[in-house]
Amino acid sequence: MTEKKLGRPRGSANPYRERFCLSQEDINKIHACMDAEGISKTDVILKGIECSPRMWG
Protein backbone atom coordinates (compact mmCIF):
# COMPACT_ATOMS: atom_id res chain seq x y z
CA MET A 1 0.00 0.00 0.00
CA THR A 2 1.31 3.45 -0.84
CA GLU A 3 1.94 6.02 1.85
CA LYS A 4 -0.88 8.55 2.27
CA LYS A 5 0.05 12.01 1.00
CA LEU A 6 -0.51 15.06 3.15
CA GLY A 7 -0.97 18.70 2.26
CA ARG A 8 -2.27 20.46 -0.80
CA PRO A 9 -1.74 18.89 -4.21
CA ARG A 10 0.95 20.38 -6.40
CA GLY A 11 1.12 20.47 -10.15
CA SER A 12 -1.97 19.93 -12.24
CA ALA A 13 -4.64 19.73 -9.57
CA ASN A 14 -8.21 19.33 -10.74
CA PRO A 15 -9.87 22.76 -10.68
CA TYR A 16 -13.41 21.39 -10.38
CA ARG A 17 -15.44 20.95 -7.20
CA GLU A 18 -18.87 19.40 -6.72
CA ARG A 19 -21.25 19.26 -3.77
CA PHE A 20 -23.81 16.51 -3.21
CA CYS A 21 -26.74 15.92 -0.90
CA LEU A 22 -26.52 12.33 0.35
CA SER A 23 -28.45 10.27 2.84
CA GLN A 24 -26.78 9.17 6.05
CA GLU A 25 -26.90 5.60 4.71
CA ASP A 26 -24.90 6.64 1.62
CA ILE A 27 -22.38 8.52 3.77
CA ASN A 28 -21.97 5.41 5.93
CA LYS A 29 -21.33 3.31 2.82
CA ILE A 30 -18.65 5.72 1.62
CA HIS A 31 -16.96 5.69 5.02
CA ALA A 32 -17.11 1.88 5.14
CA CYS A 33 -15.36 1.75 1.76
CA MET A 34 -12.77 4.27 2.95
CA ASP A 35 -12.00 2.13 6.00
CA ALA A 36 -11.97 -1.17 4.10
CA GLU A 37 -9.77 0.06 1.24
CA GLY A 38 -7.68 2.57 3.21
CA ILE A 39 -8.30 5.27 0.60
CA SER A 40 -9.70 8.79 0.56
CA LYS A 41 -13.32 9.75 -0.01
CA THR A 42 -12.41 11.13 -3.43
CA ASP A 43 -10.75 7.85 -4.38
CA VAL A 44 -13.83 5.87 -3.28
CA ILE A 45 -16.03 8.02 -5.50
CA LEU A 46 -13.60 7.80 -8.44
CA LYS A 47 -13.49 4.00 -8.13
CA GLY A 48 -17.29 3.97 -8.25
CA ILE A 49 -17.26 6.11 -11.37
CA GLU A 50 -14.73 3.79 -13.02
CA CYS A 51 -16.91 0.75 -12.22
CA SER A 52 -20.20 2.27 -13.34
CA PRO A 53 -19.87 1.71 -17.14
CA ARG A 54 -19.35 -2.02 -16.51
CA MET A 55 -22.45 -2.15 -14.33
CA TRP A 56 -24.73 -0.19 -16.65
CA GLY A 57 -23.42 -0.90 -20.10
Jmol script that loads the backbone (N, CA, C; Angstrom):
load data "model"
ATOM      1  N   MET A   1       0.857  -1.181   0.000  1.00  0.00           N
ATOM      2  CA  MET A   1       0.000   0.000   0.000  1.00  0.00           C
ATOM      3  C   MET A   1       0.896   1.235   0.000  1.00  0.00           C
ATOM      4  N   THR A   2       0.517   2.236  -0.773  1.00  0.00           N
ATOM      5  CA  THR A   2       1.314   3.449  -0.838  1.00  0.00           C
ATOM      6  C   THR A   2       1.054   4.319   0.374  1.00  0.00           C
ATOM      7  N   GLU A   3       2.060   5.126   0.697  1.00  0.00           N
ATOM      8  CA  GLU A   3       1.936   6.016   1.848  1.00  0.00           C
ATOM      9  C   GLU A   3       0.973   7.149   1.513  1.00  0.00           C
ATOM     10  N   LYS A   4       0.116   7.496   2.461  1.00  0.00           N
ATOM     11  CA  LYS A   4      -0.876   8.549   2.271  1.00  0.00           C
ATOM     12  C   LYS A   4      -0.168   9.895   2.182  1.00  0.00           C
ATOM     13  N   LYS A   5      -0.556  10.695   1.189  1.00  0.00           N
ATOM     14  CA  LYS A   5       0.050  12.006   1.002  1.00  0.00           C
ATOM     15  C   LYS A   5      -0.673  13.034   1.865  1.00  0.00           C
ATOM     16  N   LEU A   6       0.061  13.992   2.342  1.00  0.00           N
ATOM     17  CA  LEU A   6      -0.512  15.063   3.155  1.00  0.00           C
ATOM     18  C   LEU A   6      -0.297  16.403   2.469  1.00  0.00           C
ATOM     19  N   GLY A   7      -1.130  17.356   2.786  1.00  0.00           N
ATOM     20  CA  GLY A   7      -0.972  18.705   2.265  1.00  0.00           C
ATOM     21  C   GLY A   7      -1.741  18.915   0.976  1.00  0.00           C
ATOM     22  N   ARG A   8      -1.580  20.100   0.429  1.00  0.00           N
ATOM     23  CA  ARG A   8      -2.274  20.460  -0.798  1.00  0.00           C
ATOM     24  C   ARG A   8      -1.580  19.841  -1.991  1.00  0.00           C
ATOM     25  N   PRO A   9      -2.353  19.463  -3.015  1.00  0.00           N
ATOM     26  CA  PRO A   9      -1.735  18.886  -4.213  1.00  0.00           C
ATOM     27  C   PRO A   9      -0.930  19.933  -4.965  1.00  0.00           C
ATOM     28  N   ARG A  10       0.140  19.491  -5.584  1.00  0.00           N
ATOM     29  CA  ARG A  10       0.954  20.380  -6.404  1.00  0.00           C
ATOM     30  C   ARG A  10       0.835  19.949  -7.851  1.00  0.00           C
ATOM     31  N   GLY A  11       1.175  20.836  -8.741  1.00  0.00           N
ATOM     32  CA  GLY A  11       1.124  20.474 -10.153  1.00  0.00           C
ATOM     33  C   GLY A  11      -0.257  20.705 -10.729  1.00  0.00           C
ATOM     34  N   SER A  12      -0.702  19.767 -11.536  1.00  0.00           N
ATOM     35  CA  SER A  12      -1.972  19.930 -12.244  1.00  0.00           C
ATOM     36  C   SER A  12      -3.136  19.392 -11.412  1.00  0.00           C
ATOM     37  N   ALA A  13      -3.496  20.116 -10.402  1.00  0.00           N
ATOM     38  CA  ALA A  13      -4.638  19.733  -9.567  1.00  0.00           C
ATOM     39  C   ALA A  13      -5.925  19.977 -10.345  1.00  0.00           C
ATOM     40  N   ASN A  14      -6.921  19.161 -10.078  1.00  0.00           N
ATOM     41  CA  ASN A  14      -8.212  19.335 -10.744  1.00  0.00           C
ATOM     42  C   ASN A  14      -8.885  20.598 -10.225  1.00  0.00           C
ATOM     43  N   PRO A  15      -9.282  21.492 -11.120  1.00  0.00           N
ATOM     44  CA  PRO A  15      -9.872  22.758 -10.682  1.00  0.00           C
ATOM     45  C   PRO A  15     -11.370  22.670 -10.376  1.00  0.00           C
ATOM     46  N   TYR A  16     -11.963  21.502 -10.524  1.00  0.00           N
ATOM     47  CA  TYR A  16     -13.413  21.387 -10.383  1.00  0.00           C
ATOM     48  C   TYR A  16     -13.801  20.855  -9.011  1.00  0.00           C
ATOM     49  N   ARG A  17     -14.882  21.396  -8.476  1.00  0.00           N
ATOM     50  CA  ARG A  17     -15.440  20.946  -7.204  1.00  0.00           C
ATOM     51  C   ARG A  17     -16.921  20.695  -7.389  1.00  0.00           C
ATOM     52  N   GLU A  18     -17.437  19.709  -6.691  1.00  0.00           N
ATOM     53  CA  GLU A  18     -18.867  19.399  -6.715  1.00  0.00           C
ATOM     54  C   GLU A  18     -19.345  19.229  -5.287  1.00  0.00           C
ATOM     55  N   ARG A  19     -20.620  19.485  -5.078  1.00  0.00           N
ATOM     56  CA  ARG A  19     -21.252  19.256  -3.772  1.00  0.00           C
ATOM     57  C   ARG A  19     -22.466  18.380  -3.996  1.00  0.00           C
ATOM     58  N   PHE A  20     -22.700  17.452  -3.074  1.00  0.00           N
ATOM     59  CA  PHE A  20     -23.806  16.513  -3.210  1.00  0.00           C
ATOM     60  C   PHE A  20     -24.598  16.451  -1.918  1.00  0.00           C
ATOM     61  N   CYS A  21     -25.882  16.212  -2.053  1.00  0.00           N
ATOM     62  CA  CYS A  21     -26.736  15.920  -0.905  1.00  0.00           C
ATOM     63  C   CYS A  21     -26.914  14.414  -0.873  1.00  0.00           C
ATOM     64  N   LEU A  22     -26.463  13.784   0.214  1.00  0.00           N
ATOM     65  CA  LEU A  22     -26.523  12.331   0.347  1.00  0.00           C
ATOM     66  C   LEU A  22     -27.234  11.955   1.629  1.00  0.00           C
ATOM     67  N   SER A  23     -27.819  10.777   1.623  1.00  0.00           N
ATOM     68  CA  SER A  23     -28.449  10.274   2.841  1.00  0.00           C
ATOM     69  C   SER A  23     -27.367   9.802   3.814  1.00  0.00           C
ATOM     70  N   GLN A  24     -27.735   9.666   5.065  1.00  0.00           N
ATOM     71  CA  GLN A  24     -26.783   9.169   6.051  1.00  0.00           C
ATOM     72  C   GLN A  24     -26.334   7.755   5.703  1.00  0.00           C
ATOM     73  N   GLU A  25     -27.238   6.964   5.129  1.00  0.00           N
ATOM     74  CA  GLU A  25     -26.899   5.601   4.713  1.00  0.00           C
ATOM     75  C   GLU A  25     -25.800   5.612   3.642  1.00  0.00           C
ATOM     76  N   ASP A  26     -25.918   6.534   2.667  1.00  0.00           N
ATOM     77  CA  ASP A  26     -24.896   6.635   1.623  1.00  0.00           C
ATOM     78  C   ASP A  26     -23.562   7.105   2.193  1.00  0.00           C
ATOM     79  N   ILE A  27     -23.607   8.054   3.120  1.00  0.00           N
ATOM     80  CA  ILE A  27     -22.379   8.520   3.772  1.00  0.00           C
ATOM     81  C   ILE A  27     -21.719   7.371   4.515  1.00  0.00           C
ATOM     82  N   ASN A  28     -22.517   6.561   5.200  1.00  0.00           N
ATOM     83  CA  ASN A  28     -21.975   5.412   5.934  1.00  0.00           C
ATOM     84  C   ASN A  28     -21.315   4.411   4.982  1.00  0.00           C
ATOM     85  N   LYS A  29     -21.910   4.211   3.806  1.00  0.00           N
ATOM     86  CA  LYS A  29     -21.328   3.307   2.820  1.00  0.00           C
ATOM     87  C   LYS A  29     -19.980   3.827   2.324  1.00  0.00           C
ATOM     88  N   ILE A  30     -19.910   5.125   2.070  1.00  0.00           N
ATOM     89  CA  ILE A  30     -18.651   5.723   1.621  1.00  0.00           C
ATOM     90  C   ILE A  30     -17.577   5.558   2.688  1.00  0.00           C
ATOM     91  N   HIS A  31     -17.930   5.824   3.934  1.00  0.00           N
ATOM     92  CA  HIS A  31     -16.959   5.690   5.022  1.00  0.00           C
ATOM     93  C   HIS A  31     -16.536   4.236   5.224  1.00  0.00           C
ATOM     94  N   ALA A  32     -17.460   3.301   5.033  1.00  0.00           N
ATOM     95  CA  ALA A  32     -17.109   1.881   5.140  1.00  0.00           C
ATOM     96  C   ALA A  32     -16.107   1.500   4.053  1.00  0.00           C
ATOM     97  N   CYS A  33     -16.310   2.005   2.852  1.00  0.00           N
ATOM     98  CA  CYS A  33     -15.359   1.751   1.758  1.00  0.00           C
ATOM     99  C   CYS A  33     -14.001   2.384   2.054  1.00  0.00           C
ATOM    100  N   MET A  34     -14.020   3.599   2.593  1.00  0.00           N
ATOM    101  CA  MET A  34     -12.772   4.271   2.954  1.00  0.00           C
ATOM    102  C   MET A  34     -11.977   3.431   3.951  1.00  0.00           C
ATOM    103  N   ASP A  35     -12.669   2.930   4.968  1.00  0.00           N
ATOM    104  CA  ASP A  35     -12.005   2.131   6.001  1.00  0.00           C
ATOM    105  C   ASP A  35     -11.503   0.805   5.444  1.00  0.00           C
ATOM    106  N   ALA A  36     -12.329   0.147   4.632  1.00  0.00           N
ATOM    107  CA  ALA A  36     -11.974  -1.168   4.101  1.00  0.00           C
ATOM    108  C   ALA A  36     -10.804  -1.098   3.121  1.00  0.00           C
ATOM    109  N   GLU A  37     -10.793  -0.069   2.273  1.00  0.00           N
ATOM    110  CA  GLU A  37      -9.767   0.057   1.243  1.00  0.00           C
ATOM    111  C   GLU A  37      -8.571   0.888   1.696  1.00  0.00           C
ATOM    112  N   GLY A  38      -8.756   1.693   2.751  1.00  0.00           N
ATOM    113  CA  GLY A  38      -7.680   2.566   3.206  1.00  0.00           C
ATOM    114  C   GLY A  38      -7.389   3.689   2.227  1.00  0.00           C
ATOM    115  N   ILE A  39      -8.457   4.197   1.588  1.00  0.00           N
ATOM    116  CA  ILE A  39      -8.296   5.266   0.598  1.00  0.00           C
ATOM    117  C   ILE A  39      -9.174   6.452   0.970  1.00  0.00           C
ATOM    118  N   SER A  40      -8.967   7.562   0.265  1.00  0.00           N
ATOM    119  CA  SER A  40      -9.701   8.788   0.558  1.00  0.00           C
ATOM    120  C   SER A  40     -11.128   8.721   0.013  1.00  0.00           C
ATOM    121  N   LYS A  41     -11.946   9.649   0.461  1.00  0.00           N
ATOM    122  CA  LYS A  41     -13.324   9.753  -0.007  1.00  0.00           C
ATOM    123  C   LYS A  41     -13.353   9.994  -1.518  1.00  0.00           C
ATOM    124  N   THR A  42     -12.485  10.857  -1.999  1.00  0.00           N
ATOM    125  CA  THR A  42     -12.413  11.131  -3.428  1.00  0.00           C
ATOM    126  C   THR A  42     -12.081   9.866  -4.202  1.00  0.00           C
ATOM    127  N   ASP A  43     -11.125   9.081  -3.689  1.00  0.00           N
ATOM    128  CA  ASP A  43     -10.746   7.846  -4.376  1.00  0.00           C
ATOM    129  C   ASP A  43     -11.879   6.831  -4.375  1.00  0.00           C
ATOM    130  N   VAL A  44     -12.667   6.769  -3.307  1.00  0.00           N
ATOM    131  CA  VAL A  44     -13.825   5.869  -3.276  1.00  0.00           C
ATOM    132  C   VAL A  44     -14.809   6.266  -4.377  1.00  0.00           C
ATOM    133  N   ILE A  45     -15.083   7.537  -4.489  1.00  0.00           N
ATOM    134  CA  ILE A  45     -16.025   8.021  -5.496  1.00  0.00           C
ATOM    135  C   ILE A  45     -15.487   7.777  -6.901  1.00  0.00           C
ATOM    136  N   LEU A  46     -14.193   8.034  -7.118  1.00  0.00           N
ATOM    137  CA  LEU A  46     -13.603   7.802  -8.436  1.00  0.00           C
ATOM    138  C   LEU A  46     -13.627   6.318  -8.809  1.00  0.00           C
ATOM    139  N   LYS A  47     -13.397   5.439  -7.850  1.00  0.00           N
ATOM    140  CA  LYS A  47     -13.491   3.999  -8.128  1.00  0.00           C
ATOM    141  C   LYS A  47     -14.912   3.625  -8.536  1.00  0.00           C
ATOM    142  N   GLY A  48     -15.896   4.218  -7.884  1.00  0.00           N
ATOM    143  CA  GLY A  48     -17.288   3.970  -8.249  1.00  0.00           C
ATOM    144  C   GLY A  48     -17.603   4.443  -9.652  1.00  0.00           C
ATOM    145  N   ILE A  49     -17.052   5.582 -10.025  1.00  0.00           N
ATOM    146  CA  ILE A  49     -17.261   6.109 -11.371  1.00  0.00           C
ATOM    147  C   ILE A  49     -16.610   5.193 -12.402  1.00  0.00           C
ATOM    148  N   GLU A  50     -15.416   4.693 -12.092  1.00  0.00           N
ATOM    149  CA  GLU A  50     -14.727   3.789 -13.023  1.00  0.00           C
ATOM    150  C   GLU A  50     -15.489   2.482 -13.199  1.00  0.00           C
ATOM    151  N   CYS A  51     -16.166   2.014 -12.160  1.00  0.00           N
ATOM    152  CA  CYS A  51     -16.907   0.748 -12.219  1.00  0.00           C
ATOM    153  C   CYS A  51     -18.258   0.901 -12.894  1.00  0.00           C
ATOM    154  N   SER A  52     -18.828   2.081 -12.889  1.00  0.00           N
ATOM    155  CA  SER A  52     -20.204   2.275 -13.341  1.00  0.00           C
ATOM    156  C   SER A  52     -20.451   1.865 -14.791  1.00  0.00           C
ATOM    157  N   PRO A  53     -19.581   2.134 -15.754  1.00  0.00           N
ATOM    158  CA  PRO A  53     -19.875   1.710 -17.137  1.00  0.00           C
ATOM    159  C   PRO A  53     -20.005   0.195 -17.254  1.00  0.00           C
ATOM    160  N   ARG A  54     -19.249  -0.568 -16.465  1.00  0.00           N
ATOM    161  CA  ARG A  54     -19.347  -2.020 -16.513  1.00  0.00           C
ATOM    162  C   ARG A  54     -20.672  -2.489 -15.942  1.00  0.00           C
ATOM    163  N   MET A  55     -21.194  -1.763 -14.969  1.00  0.00           N
ATOM    164  CA  MET A  55     -22.450  -2.154 -14.327  1.00  0.00           C
ATOM    165  C   MET A  55     -23.648  -1.803 -15.198  1.00  0.00           C
ATOM    166  N   TRP A  56     -23.570  -0.690 -15.912  1.00  0.00           N
ATOM    167  CA  TRP A  56     -24.729  -0.187 -16.646  1.00  0.00           C
ATOM    168  C   TRP A  56     -24.669  -0.442 -18.147  1.00  0.00           C
ATOM    169  N   GLY A  57     -23.510  -0.789 -18.642  1.00  0.00           N
ATOM    170  CA  GLY A  57     -23.424  -0.903 -20.100  1.00  0.00           C
ATOM    171  C   GLY A  57     -23.018  -2.232 -20.501  1.00  0.00           C
TER     172      GLY A  57
END
end "model"
wireframe off; spacefill off
backbone 0.3
color backbone group
